[in-house]
Each structure stands twice: as C-alpha cells, then as structure tokens.
Amino acid sequence: MTDVHTTSATHPAPGVLGRIFGSDAGGAPGDGHEQVVFCHDRASGLKAIVAIHSTALGPALGGTRFFPYATEEEALQDALNLSRGMSYKNALAGLDLGGGKAVIIGDPNKDKNEAMLRAYGRFVQSLRGRYITACDVGTYVQDMDVVARETEFVTGRSPEHGGAGDSSILTAFGVFQGMRASAQARWGQPTLRGKRVGVAGVGKVGHYLVGHLVADGATVVVTDVSEAAVNRVKAAHPEVEVAADTAALLQASLDVYAPCALGGALDDHTVGALGAAGTSIVCGAANNQLAHAGVEKDLADRGILYAPDYLVNSGGVIQVADEIDGFNFERAKNKATRIFDTTLEIFTRAASDGVPPAVAADRLAEKRMREISALRSILLPGARRA
C-alpha cells in the first residue's frame, strides 16, 4: 500500500493508489463536497471511495457501505449522495459532527477479507480524523473491529472492544419515534395501534422496526428480496403478513409505508401507487428515499405526509456518535427519543412556511450548519484563525 496521492480528478496518474478531489477541483465530481478520496490497494483488492461532504459542525461521521456497484461512477454517485445526507442527518440530530460516507466496491459475501478491511482502515487513518467510519449496508460490527486494528477513527465496534454494538437497534427505534410523530400530526394520537403499516425491507433495521410496530398494536405487512429475512420476521412475529414483492405491498391498502431497503424508493411510479391506494404517511429507514427533485412536492400534493428519511433514521448515528466519548446506551436512547419532537417541529415549520417537510428539514439543518460554522470567526486564545 502507498500513501494517498493528490492528482487531477479527470486524468489521474497511472498506477496511483489513491486520489483526492477537493471542493476547489474546478468542475470535478464532488463539487460541493470538501474532499473525495479514491482508495485502491492492489494487494488486498480494496477499491473504496471516502466522500467528506462537510466538516462545518465537526469531523465527518458516516458508515461504510460494501456493495457490488456496476461501475466506479455508480459508486462515486452513491458516496456523494450518502455523504451529503449524513451532513443533514447529523445536523438535525444535534450532533457536533459533519457528514461523510464511504463505499467499498465489491460483493461483501465473496470479496470481503481481513486484509481488505485493514487496508481500508489505514486509508481512514490517513485522513487524520477528518472522517470517522462506522457500519452500513454490507458491513457489520465485527468488520469495524477489524478496521479498528488500523485506525482510531472508527465507531460501531462490538461491546467487547468498547463499542456500541449493532446501531440498527436505535436506528429502528428512531424511525418508530418519527412514525409516532407522523401519526400524531396526521391522526392526533402518537400511536400506530389499529393502523396498517407496510415495511419494505426487513433486514438489519426493518426487522427491529417490525417489533416496535407489533408491540404498538399495528397490523404489519412486510416484503423483502431475501426469503431468509422474511422467515426471521415470521418466526418472531407469526401474525405479520407477507407481500410477494414491493409492487404488491404498495397495493395492500396501507396507512403507512416504510421503505427500509436501499435508496431511491420513492419515485414517480411508487408515489402514484401510494396515492391511488390512499396511503397517508411515508416514514422509513432507507437513506436517500427521494429518487429525484420534485418527489417531495408530489407526495405533499397527494396528501401524503412524508417524514424526511435523514431525520427519522438518525438513531443509528446517534448511537455510534455516543461511542466516541464512551458509550452509554440509555444516554444514546434518550437522544434518539428526541427524534419524535424534531419530527413534529419539522411538520410545524413545513405547514407554517407552506413547503413540504423535506424542504423544511433541509432549511433547519442548513441553518444549524451555517450558524455553528460561523463561530469559527471567534478567535480563541492560542488558536490560529482559520
């Protein structure tokens, strides 16, 4: 492995193992991001991208996604979108952390190995704390324990190694709080009792969410491309109904739709189907649910209350962020409980400003990033002015 090199974004030097884009890269991919780092270790087969969107509030915190992207361009776009979402998520969660995300290109079931994860850890360490990593799709607590053998800038480790463990637990809890707030805004009561909730994706987060919904008295319908994931939910909750696929789920006369798989779940077709079926609320765990600009307005125009994904799914990042200073589960859970209040605040602001909730959430996150970053103009004794 060699050090990360800074090169042209569009014409990298042959054989370079890492390259960096900055926000001043002159039209390069990553414009608007502070830094985008391409990492390649030939010996282990590692190909990864670390995208740092903003450090306005502090070091960029965000998970590492291990996924078999078809192209490097597809991986880059995912890293850019996800890292931007983390800036907004961390801001709304009240954390003193910026937004970043990493992707590793490959099949986690076939390509993942110790050397690759440790090589990735060394690249994270080379960023000297500008980026703190954690789990995401395709990476798990045990993977972060391996990454941590090469870097101090990692969270989501196992309790045996001083970590917070599975962040899916508080991610699901936070989504449930957002869904309760949505129910309060729509029906006047913070409960899903008697409501029909469809959960698309019952993997790391979705199956925990189903447990909260069943306990609250909701009727739950699930679907997942993984038969094993569905079987695990059915074993724990035999009363849960199963839809053949997402298309069938969208037609299942739902009160609430919860997309909990990969991003882009809310496109023109999906929103049209939800509107035709009379669905009242969309609130789920998936990141980057809006497939393109304008979907948030289409949802509002159809009378569907949308709880912004990066607001309600922030329980996981709250959990791993708590690990940085020594993890305490009850403290982290108390912070995640506040997602209920923040969601209600977003709905109130949206109604007052006459905009969709997604726009109101963006404005509130941007306001906090702008105001806190402005504090850097206050010179502290012994510090150099930025």
Secondary structure as GFF3:
##gff-version 3
##sequence-region A 1 386
A	DSSP	beta_strand	18	22	.	.	.	ID=ss1
A	DSSP	beta_strand	35	41	.	.	.	ID=ss2
A	DSSP	beta_strand	46	54	.	.	.	ID=ss3
A	DSSP	beta_strand	60	61	.	.	.	ID=ss4
A	DSSP	beta_strand	64	67	.	.	.	ID=ss5
A	DSSP	alpha_helix	72	92	.	.	.	ID=ss6
A	DSSP	beta_strand	98	105	.	.	.	ID=ss7
A	DSSP	alpha_helix	114	126	.	.	.	ID=ss8
A	DSSP	beta_strand	131	132	.	.	.	ID=ss9
A	DSSP	alpha_helix	141	147	.	.	.	ID=ss10
A	DSSP	three_ten_helix	159	161	.	.	.	ID=ss11
A	DSSP	alpha_helix	168	187	.	.	.	ID=ss12
A	DSSP	beta_strand	196	200	.	.	.	ID=ss13
A	DSSP	alpha_helix	206	215	.	.	.	ID=ss14
A	DSSP	beta_strand	219	223	.	.	.	ID=ss15
A	DSSP	alpha_helix	227	236	.	.	.	ID=ss16
A	DSSP	beta_strand	241	242	.	.	.	ID=ss17
A	DSSP	alpha_helix	246	250	.	.	.	ID=ss18
A	DSSP	beta_strand	256	259	.	.	.	ID=ss19
A	DSSP	alpha_helix	268	277	.	.	.	ID=ss20
A	DSSP	beta_strand	281	282	.	.	.	ID=ss21
A	DSSP	alpha_helix	295	301	.	.	.	ID=ss22
A	DSSP	beta_strand	305	306	.	.	.	ID=ss23
A	DSSP	alpha_helix	309	312	.	.	.	ID=ss24
A	DSSP	alpha_helix	315	323	.	.	.	ID=ss25
A	DSSP	alpha_helix	329	337	.	.	.	ID=ss26
A	DSSP	alpha_helix	339	353	.	.	.	ID=ss27
A	DSSP	alpha_helix	357	373	.	.	.	ID=ss28
A	DSSP	three_ten_helix	374	377	.	.	.	ID=ss29
###
